[in-house]
């Protein structure tokens, strides 16, 4: 076993420590803000290609949208209800909201400075100009006016607000103009104009040799390119929308609404209809944020806040263009000189040596996406769909890309006479509509579709293929840490594991029976399953590590996950640290554990890597007195995963792959001194830098360049 870090000597154990003390836990929401700040730091980092920095700036804004739709909305409901669950850190909902607002003020100032003072000038230097209307010359403005008249004007519907016109509904995340006009008869009037979402935010400004702007995919070249914000084009031409009236002023604004889809399973006779009804109501949910331009006068702000029923602390005013997620459109420009170098995922040898089912029959297989291609996972389902000896396919789907080859293969399997059962999780947040569409298409082909489990979300990633081999019925299983999504597989780091292990196969069959029927099975031979036993079994393994360390020494835990929030699991890690067990945690996002507390978490380090790819794999390593155990799966150590979702963790049985996970994937993450940050005791993060004489290691770059050549991952060809 590789020593990831130098041994850390704990202080003497203090058995009197109260592991439930709020001081030992970081706040979940503030920890998430720290994660999003790390995303912003990537936009600020001059080492990245320019358009990659723009991408990170857009991700920061998109993340913040979702944070308000989900987390801030939840806090607001708790405040309004006068109650709510107190988190382990003991902050009340009101305290959390105040702290969020305080923290965001700083983050948004940095966001604005990054765009205005850094990225925007650098874009100009390389011929990409994001302009305001007043920066266009007369001919360009006339061209934009023609474009407005021809393309945009027919789609606009101005809505007045006065005693005879109720305040118009403002849909979630829509872009709007608050327009003040002077009517000769009625004086000053207020109207709202919604910008149609069928247009891109950044409209290409034509050159003097072009007739009209392009509003299609942003087309790029090395020549100078000029863009202007859509809302400014509309604002500049409001006289066409309000003929005969004086346009006094217009101010852009945007509203964010509560996006929680609440389904009472016990009261819903038809889940798919219930989800559809909730989605229709979602756009009329409570407002949780109002974004205003800094020039918006007080009386306009008051009209909006009063009618949206928003308190002042949820109103955000800034100099940034509203909805900066729109700058992601620039990343579609054909400017390879401003982007990361392209890479080609590795295609394992077994793909061309008799097919994937044949390879899995001979030994377990491991893939690490995106460094390994995701196509073997697709081929696993395709091959099964067309194999005359395959009898049945069962699969879970949580997030699926709109054009999914896996779903196509499942429908093809049914056409080919296979028994096909698919659990489509309708309650996957922000993917509800897409999943409803796929569920109906699958049903139309005769596939048995299950919409989920009552009271739970099914988040686990598993596919079971039942085949009649020459020696009898055999189960082929794919287990993963990420979704069956070809698109996200290119930008998320995830693990795929294929096995024919009969015990795991039986466990997976039992799991599907529990998902599709009325099984009450709780104990599984090899799988750890939530919400029944997963937390308990994880804590038992941590306690086992404590016991082994006290008996033999050398105790070591190394976990890699997206988030660490669960109080009982954190307390178990504190106990292990107090006993002297070395604990290395790689937590990409939220971490509520406080490292470095004397006598409590001396031996715990927490690192986070934010880089080119979204770290998404979950790996749990236990030294286990030299009998190394590695678990993979879809579950983070969070209450939602352990209590309110169907999740599994599964053991890696193949010795080679187990050592690869321990000594290569986990180890390179712990050696990262370029992209990694270390969590400090106060909840902040510090960026790591190579020490003098120490090689610089960017873990993702290392995997991109050395994964194929050094890990010798391809299985031996089947005999």
Protein Blocks (a to p, Z undefined) as FASTA:
>chain_A
ZZfbacdddddddfkbcfkbfklpccfklmmmmmmmmmmmmmmmmkbcfklmmmmmmmmm
mmmmmmmmmmmmmmmmmmmnopacddfkopafklmmmmmmmmmmmmmmmmmmmmmmmmmm
mmmmnopacddfklpcfklmmmmmmmmmmmmmmmpccddddfklccddddehiacddddd
ddfklopadddddddfkbcfbdcdddfkbfbdcfbdcdddfbdcddddfklmmmmmmmmm
mghiacfbdcdddddddfbdcddfklmmblklmmmmmmmmmmmmccfbdcddfklcfklm
mmmmmmnopafklcccdfbdghkllmmmmmmpccfklcccdddddddfklmnopjklmmm
moccddddfkbcfklmmmmmmmmmmmmkbmbdcdddfbdcfbafklmmmmmmmmnopacd
ddddfklghilmmmmmmmmmmmmnopacdfbjehiacfbdcdddddddfkbccddddddf
bdcdfklmmmpccdddddfbfklmmmmmmmmmmmmmmcfbfbdfklccdfklmmmmmmmm
mmmmmmmmmmngoiacddddfbdfbfklmmmmmmmmmnopacddddfklcfbdghiehkl
mmpccdddddfbdcfbdcdddfkloiacddddjbdcdfklmmmcccdddddfblklmmmm
mmmmmmmmmmpcklpccddfkopacdddddehiacddfklmmmmmmmmmnomaccddZZ
